[in-house]
Amino acid sequence: MELNTDKKAKVLQYLNDHQLFGATVYFYGAGCESSVGKQCIIQFLEDCQLFSIEVQTDVLGACKALLGNQPGTVGVMGTGAIAVQYDGEAIIQKASGWGYILGDEGSGFDIGKRLVQAYLRNEFKGAPSIEATIENYFGGADRIIPLCSQPNARCTIAGLTREATVYHENDVVRYILQNAFSDFYKTAIVPLSEEKSINLVGSVAYHLQDEIRSTLDSFNLKVDRVEAEAINNLFYFVVNK
Protein backbone atom coordinates (compact mmCIF):
# COMPACT_ATOMS: atom_id res chain seq x y z
CA MET A 1 0.00 0.00 0.00
CA GLU A 2 1.35 3.44 -0.94
CA LEU A 3 0.07 6.95 -0.49
CA ASN A 4 0.72 8.97 -3.58
CA THR A 5 2.36 12.37 -3.47
CA ASP A 6 -0.81 14.23 -4.47
CA LYS A 7 -2.83 12.77 -1.60
CA LYS A 8 -0.07 13.54 0.89
CA ALA A 9 0.11 17.14 -0.31
CA LYS A 10 -3.66 17.58 0.04
CA VAL A 11 -3.66 16.19 3.58
CA LEU A 12 -0.75 18.41 4.62
CA GLN A 13 -2.41 21.46 3.11
CA TYR A 14 -5.65 20.69 4.98
CA LEU A 15 -3.79 20.23 8.27
CA ASN A 16 -1.97 23.49 7.73
CA ASP A 17 -5.10 25.44 6.77
CA HIS A 18 -6.95 24.24 9.88
CA GLN A 19 -3.94 24.23 12.24
CA LEU A 20 -4.37 20.56 13.12
CA PHE A 21 -0.75 19.53 13.54
CA GLY A 22 -0.32 17.74 16.85
CA ALA A 23 -3.93 16.50 16.96
CA THR A 24 -4.95 12.98 17.97
CA VAL A 25 -6.54 10.84 15.25
CA TYR A 26 -8.87 7.87 14.95
CA PHE A 27 -8.32 6.59 11.42
CA TYR A 28 -10.70 4.22 9.63
CA GLY A 29 -9.93 3.60 5.97
CA ALA A 30 -9.52 1.18 3.09
CA GLY A 31 -6.26 -0.73 2.93
CA CYS A 32 -5.86 -1.13 6.69
CA GLU A 33 -6.77 -4.82 6.72
CA SER A 34 -3.13 -5.86 6.53
CA SER A 35 -0.39 -5.04 9.01
CA VAL A 36 1.61 -3.51 6.15
CA GLY A 37 -1.22 -1.17 5.17
CA LYS A 38 -1.88 -0.24 8.77
CA GLN A 39 1.78 0.54 9.42
CA CYS A 40 1.89 2.67 6.28
CA ILE A 41 -0.94 4.84 7.62
CA ILE A 42 0.56 5.02 11.10
CA GLN A 43 3.87 6.18 9.64
CA PHE A 44 2.13 8.74 7.45
CA LEU A 45 0.22 10.15 10.42
CA GLU A 46 3.46 10.42 12.37
CA ASP A 47 5.08 12.22 9.44
CA CYS A 48 2.16 14.65 9.56
CA GLN A 49 2.76 15.26 13.29
CA LEU A 50 -0.48 13.51 14.21
CA PHE A 51 -0.92 11.04 17.05
CA SER A 52 -2.89 7.95 16.04
CA ILE A 53 -5.08 6.44 18.75
CA GLU A 54 -6.60 3.84 16.46
CA VAL A 55 -5.99 2.80 12.84
CA GLN A 56 -8.57 0.33 11.53
CA THR A 57 -10.46 -0.62 8.38
CA ASP A 58 -13.35 1.45 7.07
CA VAL A 59 -15.57 -1.63 7.35
CA LEU A 60 -14.95 -1.81 11.10
CA GLY A 61 -15.75 1.90 11.23
CA ALA A 62 -19.06 1.18 9.50
CA CYS A 63 -19.87 -1.50 12.09
CA LYS A 64 -19.19 0.90 14.95
CA ALA A 65 -21.21 3.62 13.25
CA LEU A 66 -24.28 1.42 12.81
CA LEU A 67 -24.11 -0.87 15.84
CA GLY A 68 -21.84 0.76 18.41
CA ASN A 69 -21.01 -1.96 20.92
CA GLN A 70 -23.87 -4.23 19.87
CA PRO A 71 -23.23 -7.38 17.81
CA GLY A 72 -24.86 -7.90 14.44
CA THR A 73 -24.42 -8.13 10.68
CA VAL A 74 -23.41 -5.13 8.58
CA GLY A 75 -23.39 -4.72 4.82
CA VAL A 76 -21.45 -1.94 3.09
CA MET A 77 -22.92 -1.20 -0.32
CA GLY A 78 -21.33 1.65 -2.21
CA THR A 79 -18.87 1.54 -5.11
CA GLY A 80 -17.90 -1.86 -3.69
CA ALA A 81 -19.82 -4.28 -1.46
CA ILE A 82 -19.08 -6.49 1.53
CA ALA A 83 -20.96 -8.07 4.44
CA VAL A 84 -19.49 -8.87 7.86
CA GLN A 85 -20.41 -10.20 11.26
CA TYR A 86 -19.49 -7.95 14.17
CA ASP A 87 -19.33 -9.02 17.81
CA GLY A 88 -19.55 -5.52 19.28
CA GLU A 89 -15.80 -4.95 19.18
CA ALA A 90 -14.31 -6.64 16.14
CA ILE A 91 -15.22 -8.20 12.81
CA ILE A 92 -15.36 -11.95 13.37
CA GLN A 93 -16.38 -13.09 9.88
CA LYS A 94 -16.66 -11.51 6.45
CA ALA A 95 -17.69 -12.47 2.94
CA SER A 96 -17.33 -10.93 -0.52
CA GLY A 97 -15.46 -7.61 -0.62
CA TRP A 98 -12.79 -9.12 -2.89
CA GLY A 99 -12.78 -6.13 -5.20
CA TYR A 100 -14.60 -5.43 -8.43
CA ILE A 101 -12.71 -8.00 -10.52
CA LEU A 102 -13.44 -10.95 -8.23
CA GLY A 103 -16.70 -9.95 -6.58
CA ASP A 104 -18.53 -6.91 -5.17
CA GLU A 105 -21.95 -8.17 -6.28
CA GLY A 106 -24.66 -5.64 -5.47
CA SER A 107 -22.22 -2.72 -5.53
CA GLY A 108 -22.46 0.46 -7.57
CA PHE A 109 -19.85 -0.90 -9.94
CA ASP A 110 -21.67 -4.22 -10.32
CA ILE A 111 -24.99 -2.53 -11.11
CA GLY A 112 -23.35 -0.04 -13.46
CA LYS A 113 -21.64 -2.88 -15.35
CA ARG A 114 -24.93 -4.73 -15.71
CA LEU A 115 -26.59 -1.56 -17.04
CA VAL A 116 -23.86 -1.08 -19.64
CA GLN A 117 -24.10 -4.72 -20.68
CA ALA A 118 -27.88 -4.40 -21.07
CA TYR A 119 -27.39 -1.30 -23.21
CA LEU A 120 -24.83 -3.02 -25.43
CA ARG A 121 -27.24 -5.94 -25.90
CA ASN A 122 -29.95 -3.47 -27.02
CA GLU A 123 -32.18 -4.43 -24.09
CA PHE A 124 -33.21 -0.77 -23.66
CA LYS A 125 -34.44 -0.38 -27.25
CA GLY A 126 -38.00 0.20 -25.99
CA ALA A 127 -36.84 2.82 -23.50
CA PRO A 128 -35.18 5.69 -25.41
CA SER A 129 -34.90 7.85 -22.28
CA ILE A 130 -32.70 5.24 -20.59
CA GLU A 131 -30.59 4.83 -23.73
CA ALA A 132 -30.14 8.59 -23.89
CA THR A 133 -29.21 8.79 -20.20
CA ILE A 134 -26.49 6.15 -20.62
CA GLU A 135 -25.14 7.69 -23.84
CA ASN A 136 -25.10 11.20 -22.36
CA TYR A 137 -23.40 9.96 -19.21
CA PHE A 138 -20.47 8.64 -21.24
CA GLY A 139 -20.47 11.56 -23.68
CA GLY A 140 -21.79 9.58 -26.62
CA ALA A 141 -22.50 6.00 -27.67
CA ASP A 142 -19.09 5.61 -29.31
CA ARG A 143 -17.30 6.51 -26.07
CA ILE A 144 -18.89 3.86 -23.84
CA ILE A 145 -16.56 0.92 -24.52
CA PRO A 146 -13.35 3.03 -24.60
CA LEU A 147 -14.19 4.71 -21.28
CA CYS A 148 -15.19 1.42 -19.67
CA SER A 149 -11.85 -0.06 -20.74
CA GLN A 150 -9.66 2.56 -19.05
CA PRO A 151 -7.69 1.73 -15.86
CA ASN A 152 -9.78 4.12 -13.74
CA ALA A 153 -13.11 2.94 -15.17
CA ARG A 154 -14.35 1.42 -11.89
CA CYS A 155 -15.64 4.69 -10.45
CA THR A 156 -16.96 5.84 -13.83
CA ILE A 157 -19.04 2.68 -14.24
CA ALA A 158 -20.22 2.85 -10.63
CA GLY A 159 -21.38 6.43 -11.18
CA LEU A 160 -23.78 5.28 -13.90
CA THR A 161 -25.83 3.52 -11.22
CA ARG A 162 -26.90 6.84 -9.76
CA GLU A 163 -27.86 8.19 -13.19
CA ALA A 164 -29.77 5.20 -14.55
CA THR A 165 -31.54 3.72 -11.55
CA VAL A 166 -34.00 6.62 -11.44
CA TYR A 167 -35.70 4.40 -14.01
CA HIS A 168 -36.18 1.60 -11.47
CA GLU A 169 -39.76 1.15 -12.71
CA ASN A 170 -38.43 -0.08 -16.05
CA ASP A 171 -38.63 -3.88 -16.33
CA VAL A 172 -35.00 -4.30 -17.42
CA VAL A 173 -33.65 -2.03 -14.69
CA ARG A 174 -35.84 -3.75 -12.10
CA TYR A 175 -34.55 -7.13 -13.26
CA ILE A 176 -30.93 -5.91 -13.02
CA LEU A 177 -31.43 -4.63 -9.48
CA GLN A 178 -33.17 -7.80 -8.33
CA ASN A 179 -30.37 -9.95 -9.71
CA ALA A 180 -27.62 -7.75 -8.31
CA PHE A 181 -29.11 -7.78 -4.82
CA SER A 182 -29.89 -11.50 -5.03
CA ASP A 183 -26.24 -12.10 -5.89
CA PHE A 184 -25.21 -9.89 -2.97
CA TYR A 185 -27.28 -12.08 -0.68
CA LYS A 186 -25.84 -15.31 -2.11
CA THR A 187 -22.18 -14.23 -2.17
CA ALA A 188 -21.93 -11.86 0.80
CA ILE A 189 -24.55 -13.02 3.31
CA VAL A 190 -25.10 -16.76 2.83
CA PRO A 191 -21.44 -17.58 3.68
CA LEU A 192 -21.89 -15.90 7.07
CA SER A 193 -23.47 -17.70 10.00
CA GLU A 194 -27.24 -17.78 9.75
CA GLU A 195 -28.64 -14.28 10.20
CA LYS A 196 -32.18 -12.91 10.40
CA SER A 197 -31.38 -9.24 9.94
CA ILE A 198 -28.75 -6.90 8.51
CA ASN A 199 -27.79 -3.24 8.82
CA LEU A 200 -26.65 -1.40 5.70
CA VAL A 201 -24.53 1.63 4.88
CA GLY A 202 -23.46 3.22 1.61
CA SER A 203 -24.86 5.18 -1.31
CA VAL A 204 -26.35 2.13 -3.04
CA ALA A 205 -27.84 0.85 0.23
CA TYR A 206 -29.41 4.22 0.98
CA HIS A 207 -30.76 5.24 -2.42
CA LEU A 208 -31.96 1.78 -3.44
CA GLN A 209 -33.08 0.56 -0.04
CA ASP A 210 -36.65 -0.20 -1.16
CA GLU A 211 -35.36 -2.56 -3.85
CA ILE A 212 -32.83 -4.10 -1.46
CA ARG A 213 -35.45 -4.61 1.25
CA SER A 214 -37.79 -6.27 -1.23
CA THR A 215 -35.10 -8.63 -2.52
CA LEU A 216 -33.70 -9.57 0.89
CA ASP A 217 -37.21 -10.00 2.27
CA SER A 218 -37.74 -12.72 -0.35
CA PHE A 219 -34.88 -14.56 1.38
CA ASN A 220 -36.46 -13.96 4.82
CA LEU A 221 -33.74 -11.48 5.75
CA LYS A 222 -34.87 -8.28 7.46
CA VAL A 223 -33.13 -4.96 6.81
CA ASP A 224 -32.86 -2.93 10.00
CA ARG A 225 -30.92 0.32 9.95
CA VAL A 226 -29.86 1.97 6.67
CA GLU A 227 -27.45 4.92 6.47
CA ALA A 228 -26.01 6.77 3.48
CA GLU A 229 -22.61 7.14 5.17
CA ALA A 230 -20.90 6.19 8.39
CA ILE A 231 -18.78 9.22 9.24
CA ASN A 232 -21.17 11.22 11.44
CA ASN A 233 -22.34 8.29 13.56
CA LEU A 234 -18.78 6.99 13.83
CA PHE A 235 -17.58 10.38 15.04
CA TYR A 236 -20.18 10.52 17.80
CA PHE A 237 -19.44 6.93 18.81
CA VAL A 238 -15.70 7.61 19.09
CA VAL A 239 -15.96 10.87 21.05
CA ASN A 240 -18.58 9.49 23.45
CA LYS A 241 -17.12 6.08 24.18
Buried (B, 14 or more C-beta within 10 A) or exposed (E): EEBEEEEEEEBBEEBEEEEBEEEEBBBBEEBBBEEEBBEBBBEBBEEBEBEBEEBBBBBBBBBBBBBBEEEBBBBBBBBBBBBBBBBEEEBEEBBBBEEBEEBBBBBBBBBBBBBBEBBBEEBBEEBEEBBEBBBEBBEEBEEBEEBBEEEEBBEBBBBBBBBBBEBBEBEBBBEBBBBBBBBBBBBBBBEBEEBEEBBBBBBBBBBBBEBBBBBBEEEEBEBBBBBBBBBEBBEEBBEEE
